[in-house]
């Protein structure tokens, strides 16, 4: 076959030439395939040109047997005809796809259709084709798709169709009935038959054995008989089977052998026996079996269909009970088991299905009370339990189901007490059955008026098309002979007497003035609430973000992914408990997602992917979903993550700060003052001793005034890099604060010798930074060398850092606005005073005892104190390795030992405590 794209391109190119009137493509038999002429002219050209071409080819062959006709050009007085007998080097063209759906084709199918042996797809959907299906269609050996639905065919299905071994889709649906009322029981599906129409007889068993068949649709016909058992073989690929609205009977157990089913429709037939349910329906998504005569209970195998989303078994004779195994159908969205004889109570597990939107169990024999788990059904929009002897109260938290729009739950016998769950001041209104509620505020629930003693209910206003003024409804207790009990009904309200109408007319102006005053007062109050209270502003912002919906492509979004740790193990050990846990988890996730204007992008089992427009909403969502005792959890986990060897923390978080694990954070969470936080810390336990270091660039304020960009972009960046390099080399340090606007820094350590070692290391390191020449040219930052007796080494070079150290126990440790650990206490103030008042640029100032103890540790005369350094990053590991090798600080430590013995140095100034 020629490349269809190339043929189409050539066809368009020829047609676009100037002067071309039309183009016709015909095959070797003279049948037009593509034309731009009308039908009559095309037939005339095709017949004459075909004969002329055959004769011209014969003339060429007679003249030279090895020659071939390539092109014919006929020029007349008016036109010029050009013929290419071997167009694109192909002499024959084969019809692959014939698509004539939704046309106006009438007539019948003849045996000649069987000659199209190379046809792969035949689409005749939605035409006016009559007659029977010719058996010769079985000769179309290449056919893969045969669509004859929505026509007027009659007769039987020819068994010869089973010869189409390549057939993948067969649709013979909708030949017999026109639907009027799907619940009219006079005919299957309430349809009205068209006399003599529709396929009849039995379904040829060979159709179910076609090896490539994926879809078989025979719905809306008059087929009878039974389905074969087994219906599918081991190699059958059938995914879609629909025999809806026929007159099939007997057992349908044969479909249990079809393991690849995705869509199964057995509804509106006369099937009997047990409801079929295969033990390996791992792909089934839609199962419709309503309007039959199935009996027994709902098989347990059906609960194990993992991807079942739509189940309709209504209008059967099913009995037995529903059990909590229904909660295994995690993707179920619509479940209809109405008009059966189901017994027992409504299972709690039904409402663990987080995707469930519609549930109809009406007209059964269910008893007991509505389970409390109904409040967990976060996606439920319609709940119909009417005409069951269900009693008791509606669960208190049912008002939390914000998506519910239709509630038809109960028939309540006389004397039963029913209370309503309040939901943010809204309450339901009874309305005439079949009419939407029109009164606000309400939950917009459409309530079955079969309630008795329902507190706080009222009938909604309604409008009569024939009345000039609106007429209302009133609640009345009436006896229902069908139910054998009294029930509340909404009846038309009688008209008001004339005196009442006059009184209302007189009081109406006064009421209007009073209402206006109240409206002004309320508006003023509401304005102050919205203007001055942040919570109202946040509600307005959340409402706007909810209205925007899911973040659009290109917009900023903050994505949160949740997962239950150990859920798979729990499901394997305790399936029912795990299902209950999943339901509660899903309800909490969806409630927090809605409260913070989030959008669920994906849900896979116990995992949610939620998108938010703002990071604040995402963080609030996480805090609402997690347990309130987050402070306690912080002390349990610290900064440890579950990741192993794939990430590296580059800056120590809060719980790596010295003493942070022992800090009482309850006062900080409550937002109380530092005095109360210190008192709470003392009541718990005193914090361990730490060493605080304050550092500042001498002359930093003048530098900022002279060139702020240099100060921030160059000096601050290099100083911070030196501080962090020191923390990587010396263990147990934590950078608390960087005040770049003042070139001021705050660092905490577990041990004083580590703090002093770090301070000397940073002083040494700062001299050898690559400072810009323009900075070294400033008088305060130029290089100063020692005299020749000291070797001529530089004493100062670049910005000079003055550092103050002090040791002591802080009063409290709280997180600052950036989440960094902030220390408060006398030792912290002392270190700041040493730095601000006592130290020169290039000096480290501490008290005598601190320096002497550090020197004793460095000389090995005293063991260093032991601390359990809780670190999530690799800083501590790198510092410990450097400390063990003693290679980083050997030179500096020798110098410090010499200086400390004399209690004076250019880099170390020892002052009394």
FENVENTA-V587077 format. One record per backbone hydrogen bond with DSSP energy under -0.5 kcal/mol. NH is the residue of the N-H (numbers start at 1). CO is the residue of the C=O. Records with the same first field share a line. If there is no record, write none. Layout:
NH=CO / CO
This chain:
4=2
7=3
8=4
9=5
10=6
11=7
12=8
13=9
14=10
15=11
16=12
17=13 / 14
20=17
21=19
25=34
27=31
30=27
32=30
33=25
34=25
36=23
42=38
43=39
44=40
45=41
46=42
47=43
48=44
49=45
50=46
51=47
52=48
53=49
54=50
55=51
56=52
57=53
58=54
59=55
60=56
61=57
62=58
63=59
64=60
67=64
72=83
74=81
75=73
76=74 / 79
81=74
83=72
85=83
86=70
87=84
89=86
90=87
96=94
98=121
99=97
100=98 / 123
102=125
103=100
107=128
109=130
113=110
114=111
115=112
116=113
117=115
119=116
120=96
121=96
122=145
123=98
124=122 / 147
126=149
127=124
128=105
130=107
131=152
133=156
134=132
137=134
138=135
139=136
140=137
141=139
142=117
143=140
144=120
145=120
146=169
147=122
148=146 / 171
150=173
152=129
154=131
155=198
157=200
158=156
161=158
162=159
163=160
164=161
165=163
167=164
168=144
169=144
170=215
171=146
172=217
174=219
175=220
176=220
178=192
180=190
181=190
184=181
185=183
187=184
190=184 / 187
191=188
192=178
193=191
194=176
195=193
197=194
198=153 / 175
200=155
204=202
207=204
208=205
209=206
210=207
212=165
213=210
214=168
215=168
216=240
217=170
218=216 / 242
220=244
221=245
222=199
224=201
225=247
227=251
231=254
232=254
236=233
239=214
240=214
241=263
242=216
243=265
245=267
246=268
247=223
249=225
250=270
255=252
256=253
257=254
258=255
259=257
261=258
262=239
263=239
264=286
265=241
266=288
267=288
268=290
269=291
270=248
272=250
273=293
275=295
281=278
282=280
284=281
285=262
286=262
287=310
288=264
289=287 / 312
291=314
292=315
293=271
295=273
296=317
299=297
302=299
303=299 / 300
304=300 / 301
305=302
306=304
308=305
309=285
310=285
311=334
312=287
313=336
315=338
316=339
317=294
319=296
322=343
326=323
327=324
328=325
329=326
330=328
331=306
332=329
333=309
334=309
335=358
336=311
337=360
339=362
340=363
341=318
343=320
346=367
347=345
350=347
351=348
352=349
353=350
354=352
355=330
356=353
357=333
358=333
359=382
360=335
361=384
363=386
364=387
365=342
367=344
374=371
375=372
376=373
377=374
378=376
380=377
381=357
382=357
383=406
384=359
385=383 / 408
386=408
390=388
391=368
394=419
398=395
400=397
401=398
402=400
404=401
405=381
406=381
407=446
408=383
411=388 / 390
412=450
416=413
418=416
422=420
423=426
426=423
427=441
430=458
431=447
435=432
446=405
447=445
448=407
455=418 / 453
457=454
460=430
462=471
467=464
471=462
474=491
476=489
478=476 / 487
480=485
481=479
484=480
485=480
487=478
488=451
489=476
491=474 / 489
493=472
501=497
502=498
503=499
504=500
505=501
506=502
507=503
508=504
509=505
510=506
511=507
512=508
513=509
514=510
515=511
516=512
517=513
518=514
519=515
520=516
521=517
522=518
523=519
524=520
525=521
526=522
527=523
528=524
529=525
530=526
531=527
532=528
533=529
534=532
536=533
537=533
538=534
539=535
540=536
541=537
542=538
543=539
544=540
545=541
546=542
547=543
548=544
549=545 / 546
555=552
558=612
559=557
560=610
562=608
565=563
567=564
570=566
571=567
572=568
573=569
574=570
578=574
579=575
580=576
581=577
582=578
583=579
584=580
585=581
586=582
587=583
588=584
589=585
590=586
591=587
592=588
593=589
594=590
595=591
596=592
597=594
598=593
599=611
601=599 / 609
602=609
604=607
607=604
608=562
609=602
610=560 / 608
611=599
612=558
618=614
619=615
620=616
621=617
622=618
623=619
624=620
625=621
626=622
630=628
633=629
634=630
635=631
636=632
637=633
638=634
640=637
656=653
657=654
660=657
662=659
663=660
665=663
669=665
670=666
671=667 / 668
672=667
677=673
678=674
679=675
680=676
681=677
682=678
683=679
684=680
685=681
687=810
690=808
691=749
692=806
693=747
694=804
695=745
696=802
697=743
698=800
700=697
703=699
704=700
705=701
706=702
707=703
711=707
712=708
713=709
714=710
715=710
716=711
717=712
718=714
719=715
720=716
721=717
722=718
723=719
724=720
725=721
726=722
727=723
728=724
729=725
730=726
733=730
734=748
736=734 / 746
737=746
739=744
740=738
742=739
743=739
744=739
745=695
746=737
747=693
748=734
749=691
750=732
755=751
756=752
757=753
758=754
759=755
760=756
761=757
762=758
763=759
764=760
765=761
766=762
767=763
768=764 / 765
769=766
771=769
775=772
776=772
777=773
778=775
781=778
782=778
784=796
786=793
790=787
791=788
792=787
793=790
795=784
796=784
798=781
801=799
802=696 / 800
803=843
804=694
805=845
806=692
808=690
810=688 / 808
811=824
812=824
814=822
816=820
819=816
822=814
824=812
829=825
830=826
831=827
832=828
833=829
834=830
835=831
836=832
837=833
838=833 / 834
839=834
842=801
843=840
844=907
845=803
846=909
848=911
851=847
852=848
853=849
854=850
855=851
856=852
857=853
858=854
859=855
860=857
861=856
862=856
867=865
869=867
870=868
871=869
874=649
878=874
879=875
880=876
881=877
882=878
883=879
884=880
885=881
886=882
887=882
888=882
893=889
894=890
895=891
896=892
897=893
898=894
899=895
900=896
901=897
902=898 / 899
903=899 / 900
904=899
905=908
909=844
910=908
911=846 / 909
